[in-house]
Amino acid sequence: MNYKAICLTISLLAAAAPTTALELCGDFNQGEIIIGKTEDEASVVTFNQKQYPITEDGYFILAFGRDQHAEAELQLSYPHDASVFYKLPVKTYQWNIQRINGVSQQKVTPDSSHDAEIAREQKDVRRSLTNLEPGDYWRQGFILPVKGRISGEFGNQRIFNGIPKSPHSGTDIAAPEGTPVKASGAGKVILSGKNYFYTGNMVIIDHGQGLQTIYAHLKEAKVKTGQTVKQGQIIGLVGHTGRATGPHLHWGASLNNVRFRPHSLLNLNQKACRKVSGQNMAE
């Protein structure tokens, strides 16, 4: 290939990617979910080295994890091997440390007799939170699954009986045992599991495009795996099964196996939008 042909090829590839700014809706903060909208022929979103699907009308969702760096990288890929790269500034936090005493020591530092039980829980949760089913139930929005006192915030690190544990991956809502728990959003139940070591009785609902909500420590579940549920439908009762010191709901949210603050879902369709500019490149 001669020099002119090479230059022409590069020019055509660069032209295949649009020059218009991308619209992103939401707060660029650790622990938040955002919605993206593209009006061109982008086929795949790559965010923090993970791929995310795009709906036929150009929508996609992304989440900043608890430990997201102060700059995130987003890439839109197009036909003819062209791409547009974006760098997003992200606000970071100093997360709180929460000390919780009175937990059964078996739940804090379990002995080897619980290995099989813990392995079952980890396998089921991992399979559920890496699920990438089609559908866009998430576009219908979300509600609070139960009303009550917030007893544990997303992102806070917990110290059980003086032993530091992993940061909290959801929000705890204290409520009387037996209080109905509602589906925060419409979707498909992909897990209705019993007697897990840490989370007790738990339901996970898939809302499409890799987005799931998690409901743990239930007294009992009212739905079965594979069942389609509507927003507001009762899916279980508040309990204190698993590693819990009192009745409450652990409400979690995950997108493409990235945990984020579930309250970020509540105003999903009313988030402020902004235009961000990217750099066109040919791969």
C-alpha positions, 0 to 999 in steps of 0.5 A: 500500500502506498503513502496516499492509500495509507493516508486515505485509509486513516482518514476514512477510519477517523471519519467513521467515528462521530465528533459530537459530544456524548450525553451522560446523565448522573453524578460523576461520584464514587458509588453512583450509576449513570445513563449514557445516550448516543445517537450514532452507530456505536455498537459497544461501550467499554468502561474501566476495561469492561464491555457494556451493551447498548439498546437499539435506541442508543442507551446504556448504563454504567456504574462507578464503584466504591473504589473508582479512581479519580478518572474513569475511561470510557470508549465507544466502538464503531464499525470499521474499527473506529473508536471515541475515547472519553476521560471522566473526572470522578469525585472520591470520598473518605468512607466511614468506618462502622464498628459492630459488636455482638455478632456471633463469632462464628459469623465473623471468623467461621471455622472450616466446617462452614467452608462448603456453605460459604462456597455455595453462597459465593458461587450463587452470588457470583453467577447471578451478578455476572449475568448479562441478560437482554432487556431494559426493565431498568428504564421503568425506574426504581422505588425504595423496597422498604421504609425504615431507618438506615442502619448501614451505609454503602461503602462504609467499612465494618469492624465486627467484634473488633475484626476489620471486614470488607467495605459494605456493598449495600445499604441496610434498612432497619424495619420490624421483622415480617415487614413486606419487602417490595421489588425496587424495580421490574425484572426477572428473579435470577436467585431466590436462595435460602440459608446462606451463611452471610446473607441468609435468605436472599433474592436477586432481581435482574433488570437487564443489561447487567443490572441487578438489585439484591435483597438479603437477610429475609425472613422468607422469600415470596418469589421463585427463581425465574419469576418475572416481577413488577415494581412494588410487588412483594418479594419477601419479608424483612428478617435477620437471617445470616450475619445480622444482629437484628431485623433489617433489609440489606439492599444492594445494587450491582452493574456488570458485577460492580457494586454501587450505592442502591439509592442512586437508582431512585432518581434514575430517570431524573438525573441531570445530564451533561455533554462530554467530548471525546477523542476520535481514534482509529484502532 
